[in-house]
Amino acid sequence: MTDLSTVTLGSTTDPYNRAAERGWDITDASQLTSSLDLEADVVIVGTGAGGGTAAETLSKAGLSVVLLEAGPLKTSSQFDMEERAAYRDLYQEGTGRGTKDGGMVILQGRSVGGSTTVNWTTSFRTPPETLKFWAEHMGVSGCSVEEMAPYYEHMEKRLSIHKWPQPPNNNNAMLQRASEKLGYSWATIRRNVRGCLNLGYCGLGCPVDAKQSMLVTTIPGALDNKAKLVHRARVVRVLRDGDAVKGVEAEALTPDDRGTTGQKITVRATRTILAGGAINTPAVLLRSDVPDPGERIGKRTFLHPTTLAMGIYDESIDPFYGAPQSIYSDHFQWQNIHTGPVGFKLEVPPLQPAFAAGFYTAAGEELTQSMDKLNHTQCMIALMRDGFHEQSQGGAVEINDKGQPLLDYPVNEYLLEGVRRAWSIMLEMQFATGAKTARPAHVNGKHYSSWKEAKAAVAALDAVAHKSKVGSAHVMGGCPMGDDPNQSVADCDGKFHHLDNLYIMDGSLFPTSIGANPQLSIYGLVYKLSSTLLTHFQA
């Protein structure tokens, strides 16, 4: 465990403390007193995994780039490892984003760096099974394992992605021990970190800039290449001239990011790239009323619906310290690809106090007693691989009467069967490693004292939406890529099928979920797409 008294937080590592010295062009739109009009070769909407990667790639080649981000610029000098500030400042809707029916909470980043600023650093290449399925069933070309390999290799080197060399914390170690005891396969996770202090607070913004997020890698790289960054600038629509997109129109947000100031930002550009993520990108297109003859925009949006089980041990777990995710199991992931029950990936989450409290359905004394045992609590999560089966079509992005996005994602019987099956597997794993009690994520679930009792209780639980606690931190799809314009929104170079000069470069391009944490999949794909886009400029 790192002694925090010896740690100097972002004041010495924060690259933005030298922004003026480095000549960076950064505008906080909330401070504008008049409209802002800009021109560029490329305007990029969003600064997450897709936007950040594209910005550095294109600006490095000498193109003028403007980056627009709806969220604020928050950096390590402000990251204090406090949940209250991080959830308010760094997440969509202050962690209040959810599905239309309230059945799932959706954790997405909303600041410069997007979700890469707050994710847990887990880095997987797109699984071969997924790429093969896309080629055979979703009309995707040019994305085989061999074709994608050099792009992954480039981004892995750029972001210091490597297998985590330190021993797992006890939270992760229990997943490894249980897998070994029960005969399940497991492996060590690769992480995008450099000089990591093993603090465990990655989800609140890395206070020492060890996490190689877009915030500290490609965004500074693009700014060094004379890119312009405008934050607290919410893109409303793309600008069109007939069948060609000419840029975007945005509105300035207030300093608290909750309202608008009335000032407009217009960026006219030769190429427009949407990289706002797999809810916001479809929303921009829907607000823009772009052509959609196949009615595909916003459809087939996927979440890796995730459920969990919590075990209480006699030994200390301290799930809030150490690398958040370092061990995983795909033992139940690829038993069926597109037939049979849904597959799922097993991982663990970190348990900072407020985050952990949200997993319990209790209140009052029952919640207090559970939280008193937090340092002895282990948690496992199961991420459902949605989008591969005919009964798993994902959700649909809509916009309400205020132009804000909503995701309608019903948790159906196909997924709920997977939820119940995952509970049984995770509870058995926890009892196999010495848990004294364990409980599934269900409103009527209790802390059971044996695997026999838990198994019988799970079988009797009414596993239905809203009673079964399911959430997501991985939003994918909604603008699927493919060669057939009737079945996809963009082609396999990321170009929007039905308008010129418009490109999509984020996780909304995925025709299904990934079946793994998606950040490296986005990095690799967008590096490929932005490199291809460069050839159009050079031609």
C-alpha positions, 0 to 999 in steps of 0.5 A: 500500500502506498503511503499517501504522505509521500505522494506529491499530487498533480502539482508537479506532473500536471502538463497543463500547468505549463500550458502557456509556456508550451503555447497551448490554445485552450478556451473555456467556453463558459467564459466567452462574452461573444460568439466564437467562430473558428476554421480548421482542416478538421473539427473533432467533437469529443476528446475521449479515446476516439477524439484524442487519438484522431487529434494527435494523428491528424495534427502531427501531420500538419493539419489544423485541428479544433477539438470541442468538448462538452465537459470541463478541463479538469487535471491532476492538480485538481484530482483529490481522490474525493468521490464527491468532486470526481463524480460531479465533475468528471462523469456524464450527468454527475453519474446520474446517466441511466437508461430511459426506464431507470433500469441501468446506471451508465457510467461515462466520462464527461471532461477533457479525456472523456472516459479515459480520464476515469476508467480503470486502465484495463486494456484489451485488444478486440477479441478475435471472436468479435472481429470474426463475427463482424466480418461474417455477420455484420458486413465489416471488412478490413478489420481482421486480427492481422489487419488490426495488429499494427494499429494496436501495436502503435497505440500500445507503445504510445500509451505504455500498455503492458501486463500489470507486473505487480501482485494483484490486490486481494480483491483481484486475487480472490478471482484468481484463487477461485478460478484456480480452485474451481478449474476456470481459466484466468489471466493477468490484465494489461494496463495503460500506466507509466509510473503507477503508484498502485493507489487504486483511485483511477476512477476519480482521475489519476492524481499523479498522471500515471494513467496514460489517458488522453488527458495526459498523452494525445491531447497534450500531443495535439496541443503541441501540434497547434491544435485548439481545444475548446471545452464546456462547448456542447455540439448541437448539430453539424452544419450542412451545405447540401450533401456536404458537412461544413462543420459544427455549431455548439453552445457554450455551457455555464461554469457548472456545466448545467446550463448554457450562457447563450454564446455560440461556437461555430467551427467550419472545417473541411472534415468533421469527426464525431467522437462524442461516444456511443450515446452523444454521437448518435444524438448529434446526428439525430439533432442534425436531422441527417439522412438515415434511409435505413433508420440505423442511427442510434439503433443497436447500442450496447452496454455490456450489462453488468451485475455483481456479487459481494462477499465478506471475508475474515481477512482484509480485502481493502478493495479501495487500494491497489490496481483496480483491475488486474485479473480477469476470466473469460472462462464463461465468455466464448462458450457460444458465439451467437447461439445459446445463452449469453456469455460474460467476462468476469472482473472485479471493480474497485470499491470506494465508499460511495461507489460501493454503497450504491451497490447495496439496496439497503438503507439505514442500519442494514447499509451501515453494517454492510459499509462497516465491513467494506475493508473485508468486502470482495466484489466480482462483476460479470459483463454480458456480451450483448449484440451477438444473439438474435435476442440481444439487439441492444438499445436505441438512442433517442432525443427528448424534447430538449434535445438531450439523449436518452437510451431505451435499453430493455433488460430482457429475459435473455440477458436476465438468464445470464444475470442469474447464472452469473450470480450463481457462478460468482457466489460459488467462487466467493464461498470457494475462497473463504467468504463468510457471507455473500450476496447477489445484486438483487433488491431482495438478496441477502448475505447468505452464509453458505454456497448451499444457501446462496444457490437455493436463494438465487434460484428462488429470486425473481430475476426481473428488471429493476429488481436485478441490479444491472449497470454499465460503464461500456457504451458501444454501437449506435452508429455501426460501421459496415459495407452495406449502407442499408445496414450501417451508418458509416463505412469501414473507413468511418465515413458517414454513408449519406453525407460527404466530409462527415466521419465517426471515430469512436465506439459507436462504430462497433456493430456489437459489444466488444466482449472486453473493456473497449478503450484499446479497441477504440484506440486501435480502430481510430488510429487506423481510420484517422491514418486513412483519412490523412491519405485523403488530405495528402491526395 
